[in-house]
Amino acid sequence: MQYVKLGSTGLDVSPLALGCMSYGTPERGNHPWTLPEEQSRPLMRAAVEAGINFFDTANVYSDGSSEEIVGRALADFTRRDETVIATKVHGRMHAGPNGAGLSRKAIVTELDNSLRRLGTDYVDLYQIHRFDPSTPLEETLETLHDVVKAGKVRYLGASSMFAWQFSKALYLQRLNGWTRFVTMQDHYNLINREEEREMYGLCADQGIGVLPWSPLARGKLTRPWDETTQRSGSDEFGKTLYGTVDADRRVADAVGTVAAARGVSRAQVALAWVSRNPVVSAPIVGVGKPLHLEDAVASLELHLTQDEVGLLEEHYVPHPIVGF
């Protein structure tokens, strides 16, 4: 595994991040397709053995049980100083006032809860899971700066939002001397490339590392278009992202064409295309089976030709903003 720097920081990360939304107690939260702990641990151990040192979860995944499973597994399989743990805050964690969002109260409370579940005294990358229009941005940014200075967080990241919102946040952080965001985790794959319009230019200019979520379009780019899985049938959020544009099917077919010609899987082709973007530090890859991990690692050695890239991109059409 050849490690890369996370954006313009000095932090070494694997060029793939293991997305841990797949791991959690199925009865907790709204992800019935998640893998329980006994099925999750072998996959996380295999990822560690493959050289992955970057693990991404969130407090809201399976009502906190993802963080619990990830924390126990990483304690058993890794050395903390070599491991990069990323988690997020924003989603609703309890009913009633202050159970969600990015207020000072919510951030401080939920960070402590995440640290307890993860079994660690600091998070390497703490990310706001979405923009919170109901809280003054200055309140959120100053609180994030404070938790860094308190030693509970090493780096800060943001997630899906408009480029103008991210630009404003970066400006306020610089203006006030607050710790700046170093990453943007957003929706990016061959079916949805809207982030190329404004967000990625901003990230390139500001030295922000990009961590695309859903780089395989919830699996739509890994199989024939009409083929379904257990997750695709119960992933309500995923149903809002794909499948309404005829051109998307043609993009997926092109992935199949390139994969067949190369003698590799569709997943390898789709991930190789995402990773070739110079602003991308590490795609967030979900691994529910050993083959998923094998494909992800193999994609790092797959270098697409310009002709192949042209074939993959030629059917793309503009899409509405989805995912935030």
C-alpha positions in Angstrom: 0.0 0.0 0.0 1.4 3.4 -1.0 0.2 6.0 1.4 -0.7 9.6 0.5 -1.0 12.8 2.3 -4.5 13.9 3.3 -5.0 17.0 1.3 -2.3 19.5 2.1 -1.7 18.1 5.6 1.2 16.0 6.7 -1.1 13.1 7.7 -0.4 9.8 6.0 -3.5 7.9 4.9 -4.2 4.9 2.7 -5.6 6.0 -0.7 -8.8 4.1 0.2 -10.9 4.7 3.3 -12.9 1.9 4.7 -16.5 3.2 5.0 -17.9 1.7 8.2 -21.6 2.5 7.6 -21.8 -1.2 6.6 -21.0 -2.3 10.2 -23.6 -1.9 12.9 -26.3 -3.7 14.9 -29.1 -4.2 12.3 -31.8 -3.7 14.9 -30.4 -0.2 15.8 -31.1 2.7 13.5 -32.5 2.5 10.0 -30.0 0.4 8.2 -31.3 -3.2 8.3 -28.7 -4.3 5.8 -25.7 -3.6 8.1 -23.4 -6.5 9.2 -23.4 -7.4 13.0 -20.1 -7.4 14.9 -19.2 -11.0 14.3 -19.5 -10.5 10.5 -17.8 -7.1 10.5 -14.6 -7.9 12.3 -13.1 -10.3 9.7 -13.7 -7.6 7.0 -12.0 -4.9 9.1 -9.1 -7.2 9.9 -8.7 -8.0 6.2 -8.7 -4.3 5.4 -5.9 -3.7 8.0 -3.9 -6.6 6.6 -4.3 -5.0 3.1 -2.7 -1.8 4.4 -5.7 0.3 4.9 -5.2 2.6 7.9 -8.1 5.1 7.3 -11.6 4.2 8.8 -14.6 6.4 8.3 -17.8 6.1 10.5 -20.4 8.5 12.0 -22.2 8.8 15.3 -25.5 8.3 13.5 -24.6 5.1 11.8 -26.8 2.3 13.3 -27.5 4.6 16.3 -23.9 4.6 17.5 -23.3 0.9 17.2 -21.0 1.3 14.1 -18.6 3.4 16.3 -18.7 0.7 19.0 -17.9 -2.1 16.6 -15.2 -0.1 14.8 -13.6 1.0 18.1 -13.3 -2.6 19.4 -12.0 -4.0 16.1 -9.4 -1.3 15.7 -8.2 -1.7 19.2 -7.6 -5.4 18.6 -6.2 -5.2 15.0 -4.2 -1.9 14.8 -1.8 0.4 16.6 -3.5 3.6 17.4 -0.7 5.8 16.4 -0.7 4.3 12.8 -4.5 4.4 12.5 -6.6 7.3 11.2 -10.2 7.3 12.6 -12.7 9.6 11.2 -16.2 10.1 12.5 -19.0 12.7 12.0 -21.5 14.9 13.9 -24.8 16.4 12.8 -27.5 13.7 12.5 -30.2 13.1 15.1 -29.0 11.0 18.1 -32.0 11.4 20.4 -35.5 12.9 20.4 -36.2 16.4 21.7 -34.1 19.6 21.9 -30.4 19.5 21.1 -30.5 16.0 19.7 -29.0 16.9 16.4 -27.3 19.7 14.5 -24.1 21.7 15.0 -24.6 23.8 18.1 -21.9 24.1 20.7 -23.9 21.9 23.0 -24.5 19.2 20.4 -20.9 19.1 19.1 -19.3 18.9 22.6 -21.8 16.3 23.8 -21.7 14.1 20.7 -17.9 14.2 20.4 -17.6 12.9 24.0 -20.2 10.2 23.1 -18.3 9.2 20.0 -15.0 9.0 21.9 -16.6 6.8 24.5 -18.0 4.5 21.8 -14.8 4.4 19.8 -12.8 3.7 22.9 -10.2 6.4 22.2 -9.3 9.8 23.7 -9.1 11.5 20.3 -10.5 11.4 16.8 -8.1 12.0 13.9 -10.7 13.5 11.6 -13.9 15.0 12.9 -16.3 16.0 10.2 -19.6 17.9 10.2 -21.9 15.5 8.4 -23.9 18.3 6.7 -24.4 22.1 6.9 -26.6 23.3 9.7 -28.6 26.4 8.6 -30.2 26.6 12.0 -27.0 27.3 13.9 -24.8 30.4 13.4 -21.8 29.2 11.4 -19.4 31.1 13.7 -20.7 29.1 16.7 -20.0 25.8 14.9 -16.6 26.8 13.7 -15.4 28.2 17.0 -16.6 25.0 18.8 -14.7 22.8 16.3 -11.6 24.9 16.9 -12.0 24.5 20.7 -12.2 20.7 20.5 -9.1 20.6 18.5 -7.3 22.8 21.0 -8.6 20.6 23.8 -6.8 17.6 22.2 -9.9 15.7 21.4 -9.6 16.1 17.6 -6.6 16.3 15.3 -8.1 17.5 12.0 -11.4 18.9 10.9 -13.5 18.0 7.8 -16.8 18.9 6.2 -19.3 17.0 4.1 -21.8 17.7 1.4 -22.8 21.3 1.1 -22.8 24.1 -1.5 -19.4 25.4 -2.6 -20.4 28.9 -1.4 -21.1 27.5 2.1 -17.8 25.8 2.3 -16.0 28.9 1.0 -17.7 31.0 3.6 -16.6 28.5 6.3 -13.0 28.5 5.2 -13.0 32.3 5.1 -14.4 32.6 8.6 -11.8 30.1 9.9 -8.9 32.0 8.4 -10.3 35.4 9.5 -10.7 34.3 13.1 -7.6 32.1 13.4 -9.7 29.0 13.9 -8.6 25.5 12.9 -9.5 25.1 9.2 -11.2 22.2 7.4 -8.8 20.0 5.6 -11.2 17.7 3.9 -14.5 17.6 2.0 -16.5 14.4 2.0 -19.0 14.6 -0.8 -21.1 12.7 -3.4 -19.0 11.9 -6.4 -19.0 9.1 -9.0 -19.4 8.5 -12.7 -23.1 8.9 -12.4 -23.0 12.1 -10.5 -20.2 14.5 -11.2 -21.8 17.8 -10.2 -19.1 18.5 -7.7 -16.7 19.1 -10.6 -18.5 22.4 -11.4 -17.6 24.5 -8.3 -16.6 22.4 -5.3 -13.5 20.7 -6.7 -12.1 23.9 -8.1 -12.4 25.4 -4.6 -10.8 22.3 -3.0 -7.9 22.4 -5.5 -7.3 26.1 -4.8 -7.5 25.6 -1.0 -5.5 22.4 -0.7 -8.6 20.5 0.5 -8.5 16.7 0.4 -11.6 15.1 -1.1 -13.1 11.9 0.3 -15.9 10.9 -2.1 -18.8 9.0 -0.6 -20.7 6.5 -2.7 -17.9 6.3 -5.3 -19.6 3.2 -6.8 -23.1 4.8 -6.8 -24.4 2.5 -4.1 -23.3 -0.4 -6.2 -25.1 0.7 -9.3 -21.8 0.8 -11.2 -20.7 -2.7 -10.1 -23.5 -4.8 -11.7 -26.0 -4.8 -14.5 -28.4 -1.8 -14.1 -31.5 -3.7 -13.2 -29.9 -6.1 -10.8 -30.8 -5.6 -7.2 -29.3 -6.5 -3.8 -30.6 -6.8 -0.2 -29.2 -3.3 0.5 -30.6 -1.7 -2.6 -34.0 -2.9 -1.7 -34.0 -1.4 1.8 -31.6 1.6 1.4 -34.2 4.4 1.4 -31.6 7.2 1.2 -29.9 5.4 -1.8 -33.2 5.3 -3.6 -33.2 9.1 -3.7 -29.8 9.2 -5.5 -30.0 7.1 -8.6 -32.1 5.6 -11.3 -34.2 8.4 -12.7 -32.0 9.4 -15.7 -31.7 7.2 -18.8 -28.2 8.4 -19.4 -27.1 6.8 -16.0 -27.8 3.4 -17.5 -25.6 4.1 -20.4 -22.8 5.3 -18.1 -23.1 2.0 -16.2 -23.1 0.1 -19.4 -19.8 1.9 -20.4 -18.3 0.8 -17.2 -19.2 -2.8 -18.1 -17.7 -2.4 -21.5 -14.4 -1.1 -20.2 -14.3 -3.8 -17.5 -14.9 -6.6 -20.0 -12.2 -5.3 -22.3 -9.7 -5.1 -19.5 -10.7 -8.4 -17.9 -11.4 -6.7 -14.5 -14.5 -6.1 -12.4 -16.8 -3.1 -12.9 -16.0 -1.9 -9.4 -12.3 -1.7 -10.2 -13.0 0.5 -13.3 -15.4 2.8 -11.5 -13.1 3.3 -8.5 -10.0 3.8 -10.7 -11.9 6.6 -12.4 -12.7 8.4 -9.1 -9.1 8.0 -7.8 -7.6 9.5 -10.9 -9.0 12.9 -10.0 -6.1 14.9 -8.5 -8.2 16.5 -5.8 -9.3 13.0 -4.4 -7.3 11.8 -1.4 -9.2 8.6 -0.7 -12.6 7.3 -1.9 -14.8 6.0 1.0 -15.4 2.4 0.1 -18.0 0.1 1.7 -16.9 -3.5 2.1 -19.6 -6.1 2.8 -17.8 -9.1 1.3 -14.1 -10.0 0.8 -14.5 -9.5 -2.9 -15.4 -5.8 -2.3 -12.0 -5.3 -0.6 -10.1 -7.1 -3.2 -11.7 -5.0 -6.0 -11.0 -1.8 -4.1 -7.3 -2.6 -3.6 -6.9 -3.8 -7.1 -8.4 -0.5 -8.5 -5.3 1.3 -7.2 -3.2 -0.5 -9.8 -5.6 0.1 -12.7 -4.6 3.0 -14.8 -7.3 4.1 -17.4 -6.3 5.3 -20.8 -7.7 8.5 -22.2 -9.8 6.6 -24.7 -11.3 4.6 -21.8 -11.9 7.7 -19.8 -13.7 9.2 -22.8 -15.9 6.2 -23.1 -16.8 6.3 -19.5 -17.6 10.0 -19.5 -19.3 10.6 -22.9 -22.9 9.8 -21.7 -22.9 12.0 -18.7 -25.7 14.5 -18.4 -26.2 17.2 -15.7 -28.1 16.2 -12.6 -29.9 18.0 -9.8 -28.2 18.3 -6.5 -28.9 15.2 -4.4 -27.5 14.0 -1.1 -27.8 17.2 1.0 
